[in-house]
């Protein structure tokens, strides 16, 4: 488990850094909570890729229309 030192009694900043460091652990824990079939994993990965491509196209389109 990651550790964080509190400096100048700034607990809020230390807590924010701690949460950021623990994201990987929390994500892995949530992934292991339930079994996901391989076909469902592929389907979700494909959906995520389509969403990324759509977002990238929209950003490119905004850049082109800006000029």
HELIX and SHEET records of a PDB file:
HELIX    1   1 UNK A   11  UNK A   32  1                                  22    
HELIX    2   2 UNK A   38  UNK A   66  1                                  29    
END                                                                             
